[in-house]
């Protein structure tokens, strides 16, 4: 039977202290843990190597600057103001396409044709009256009168058709260096006039144009005159100023 010898209290305490000293320190082996949030850092590139950069391309957009006009953005996002036109040329911006005449010009042409045909018929009537006074027989007089009325009607219808057809081929155009006008319907003519050869520009308004609220613009050279048959008064005034300014600028460059 084995007997256990009791260990004194002081020896027991010394044994526990020696055992604790022999036990390895766990805290010294493991790294310290920090419960606080640690911000993550981007992995840096190795020394001597450049970090790759991602190029962001933005689509070009246009914005309007209150003083310099349109501002255009390039593919890198750099915005460069566009050239601002000269103040003297801003009011004389040329037309980009051929401009048709107002629809009311057709009525002007028809009215002029009717007046011309009526004058012709009145001349025929005067001849008939002279024949009656000279003793022409009555049947001959009636034949002349009926023929004159039929001729007058035919001329009026023809003038209306021609005026509408003529309108389709009449236009004008204002460029930076030349002025052009197209006229004619059977034989069509396109006339181009350099501003350096223009002597003067003027507007005209007769009774028929005034009745329909139109004004004509005439561009005169040393050889001939070229007419815009009819424009609204406000547009005619602007066209006159525009042509005069372009003529002045063209002759200053000589």
MILO-457439 format. One record per residue (C-alpha): x, y, z; residue number from 1; residue in one letter. Coordinates in steps of 0.05 Angstrom, whole numbers, padded with zeros to 5 digits. Each point is the difference from the previous one (the first is absolute). Layout:
X	Y	Z	NUM	A
...
//
This chain:
00000	00000	00000	1	X
00030	00066	-00023	2	X
-00001	00058	00045	3	X
00002	00072	-00024	4	X
00043	00048	00036	5	X
-00034	00067	00009	6	X
00037	00060	-00032	7	X
00006	00060	00042	8	X
-00038	00063	-00024	9	X
00064	00040	-00012	10	X
00031	-00055	-00043	11	X
-00066	-00006	-00040	12	X
00000	00074	-00017	13	X
00073	-00001	-00022	14	X
-00015	-00059	-00047	15	X
-00057	00038	-00033	16	X
00044	00060	-00012	17	X
00054	-00043	-00033	18	X
-00051	-00033	-00045	19	X
-00027	00067	-00022	20	X
00071	00024	-00015	21	X
00013	-00062	-00043	22	X
-00065	00009	-00042	23	X
00014	00038	-00066	24	X
-00029	00071	-00007	25	X
-00056	-00004	-00051	26	X
-00008	00075	-00005	27	X
00073	00008	-00019	28	X
-00007	-00051	-00057	29	X
-00067	00024	-00030	30	X
-00004	00070	-00030	31	X
-00042	00049	00039	32	X
-00072	00005	-00023	33	X
-00033	00068	-00007	34	X
-00075	00001	00002	35	X
-00002	00070	-00031	36	X
-00012	00007	-00075	37	X
00064	00005	-00039	38	X
-00006	00036	-00068	39	X
00022	-00041	-00059	40	X
00057	00025	-00043	41	X
00011	-00010	-00073	42	X
00057	-00046	-00017	43	X
00057	00043	-00024	44	X
00037	-00019	-00062	45	X
00070	-00027	00008	46	X
00056	00049	00001	47	X
00021	00023	-00069	48	X
-00067	-00018	-00033	49	X
-00051	00053	-00019	50	X
-00070	-00011	00024	51	X
-00047	-00010	-00059	52	X
-00050	00056	-00011	53	X
-00069	-00008	-00029	54	X
-00018	00054	-00051	55	X
-00071	00024	00006	56	X
-00028	00027	-00065	57	X
-00060	00046	00003	58	X
-00043	00012	-00061	59	X
00007	00070	-00028	60	X
-00056	00047	00020	61	X
-00017	00070	-00021	62	X
-00018	00055	00048	63	X
-00018	00072	-00012	64	X
00043	00054	00030	65	X
-00037	00066	00016	66	X
00054	00044	-00031	67	X
00044	-00040	-00047	68	X
-00054	-00042	-00032	69	X
00004	-00075	-00008	70	X
00052	-00039	00040	71	X
00020	-00067	-00027	72	X
00030	-00057	00042	73	X
00051	-00046	-00031	74	X
00012	-00074	00014	75	X
00043	00016	00061	76	X
-00052	00044	00032	77	X
00037	00065	-00017	78	X
-00048	00053	-00022	79	X
00023	00052	-00050	80	X
-00042	00061	-00020	81	X
-00016	00003	-00073	82	X
00018	00061	-00042	83	X
-00048	00058	00009	84	X
-00019	00034	-00065	85	X
00018	00072	-00011	86	X
-00055	00048	00021	87	X
-00004	00031	-00069	88	X
-00009	-00069	-00032	89	X
-00049	-00027	00051	90	X
-00057	00040	-00030	91	X
00019	-00023	-00070	92	X
-00001	-00075	00009	93	X
-00010	-00029	-00070	94	X
-00057	-00045	-00019	95	X
00019	-00073	-00001	96	X
-00049	-00020	-00055	97	X
-00039	00031	-00056	98	X
-00059	00039	00027	99	X
-00068	-00002	-00035	100	X
-00043	00061	-00009	101	X
-00063	00012	00040	102	X
-00062	-00034	-00027	103	X
-00033	00068	-00010	104	X
00046	00014	-00058	105	X
-00043	-00048	-00042	106	X
-00059	00048	00009	107	X
00045	00058	-00021	108	X
00019	-00036	-00064	109	X
-00073	-00019	-00015	110	X
-00024	00071	00012	111	X
00052	00028	-00047	112	X
-00018	-00051	-00053	113	X
-00074	00015	00007	114	X
00013	00074	-00007	115	X
00042	-00012	-00063	116	X
-00053	-00046	-00031	117	X
-00055	00050	00016	118	X
00038	00056	-00034	119	X
00008	-00045	-00061	120	X
-00075	-00015	-00002	121	X
-00017	00074	00008	122	X
00043	00015	-00061	123	X
-00039	-00053	-00039	124	X
-00066	00031	00023	125	X
00025	00068	-00023	126	X
00015	-00029	-00069	127	X
-00070	-00031	-00002	128	X
-00032	00067	00016	129	X
00041	00033	-00054	130	X
-00024	-00054	-00049	131	X
-00072	00012	00019	132	X
00008	00074	-00012	133	X
00033	-00017	-00066	134	X
-00062	-00040	-00021	135	X
00019	-00073	00014	136	X
-00058	-00048	-00003	137	X
-00030	-00022	00066	138	X
00019	-00075	-00007	139	X
00073	00018	-00008	140	X
-00003	00045	00061	141	X
-00029	-00056	00044	142	X
00052	-00049	-00025	143	X
00055	00048	00020	144	X
-00030	00011	00069	145	X
-00009	-00074	00014	146	X
00071	-00015	-00024	147	X
00028	00054	00046	148	X
-00037	-00027	00061	149	X
00024	-00071	-00014	150	X
00071	00025	-00010	151	X
-00004	00039	00066	152	X
-00025	-00062	00038	153	X
00053	-00044	-00030	154	X
00055	00049	00018	155	X
-00024	00006	00072	156	X
-00001	-00076	00010	157	X
00069	-00006	-00031	158	X
00028	00056	00044	159	X
-00026	-00034	00063	160	X
00031	-00067	-00019	161	X
00066	00033	-00019	162	X
00003	00041	00065	163	X
-00008	-00062	00043	164	X
00051	-00039	-00041	165	X
00048	00059	00000	166	X
-00002	00005	00076	167	X
00032	-00070	00006	168	X
00063	00023	-00037	169	X
00010	00070	00030	170	X
00047	00007	00059	171	X
00059	00039	00026	172	X
00061	-00015	00043	173	X
00048	00042	00041	174	X
00070	-00028	00011	175	X
00062	00031	00031	176	X
00030	00021	-00067	177	X
-00055	-00003	-00052	178	X
-00074	00014	-00009	179	X
-00040	-00045	-00046	180	X
-00071	00002	-00027	181	X
-00037	-00053	-00042	182	X
-00056	00021	-00047	183	X
-00038	-00028	-00060	184	X
-00045	-00060	-00010	185	X
00009	-00022	-00072	186	X
00070	00029	-00008	187	X
00029	00000	00070	188	X
00056	00047	00018	189	X
00046	-00002	00060	190	X
00039	00065	00010	191	X
00059	00005	00049	192	X
00024	00070	00018	193	X
00065	00011	00040	194	X
-00007	00054	00053	195	X
00062	00035	-00027	196	X
-00039	00018	-00063	197	X
-00063	00026	00035	198	X
-00009	00075	-00005	199	X
-00061	00010	00042	200	X
-00060	-00036	00031	201	X
-00070	00029	00004	202	X
-00072	-00019	00015	203	X
-00061	00017	-00041	204	X
-00075	-00004	00012	205	X
-00051	00015	-00053	206	X
-00076	00002	00008	207	X
-00009	-00075	-00012	208	X
00055	-00020	00048	209	X
-00027	00049	00051	210	X
-00069	-00031	-00007	211	X
00027	-00069	00017	212	X
00048	00025	00053	213	X
00065	-00016	-00036	214	X
00064	00038	-00017	215	X
00050	-00017	-00055	216	X
00076	00002	00010	217	X
00044	00021	-00059	218	X
00075	-00015	-00004	219	X
00032	00044	-00053	220	X
00068	-00009	-00034	221	X
00034	00041	-00054	222	X
-00032	-00044	-00053	223	X
-00067	-00024	00024	224	X
-00049	-00003	00058	225	X
-00024	-00062	00036	226	X
-00066	00000	00038	227	X
-00030	-00039	00057	228	X
-00071	00006	-00023	229	X
-00033	00008	00068	230	X
00012	-00008	00074	231	X
-00036	00020	00063	232	X
00019	00072	00021	233	X
00038	-00022	00062	234	X
00038	-00054	-00037	235	X
00014	00047	-00058	236	X
00031	00051	00047	237	X
00043	-00053	00034	238	X
00021	-00027	-00068	239	X
00018	00070	-00024	240	X
00044	00012	00062	241	X
00031	-00069	-00006	242	X
00019	00009	-00073	243	X
00026	00070	00012	244	X
00044	-00024	00057	245	X
00027	-00059	-00041	246	X
00016	00046	-00058	247	X
00037	00047	00047	248	X
00041	-00056	00031	249	X
00016	-00030	-00069	250	X
00026	00067	-00027	251	X
00041	00012	00063	252	X
00038	-00065	-00013	253	X
00021	00023	-00069	254	X
//
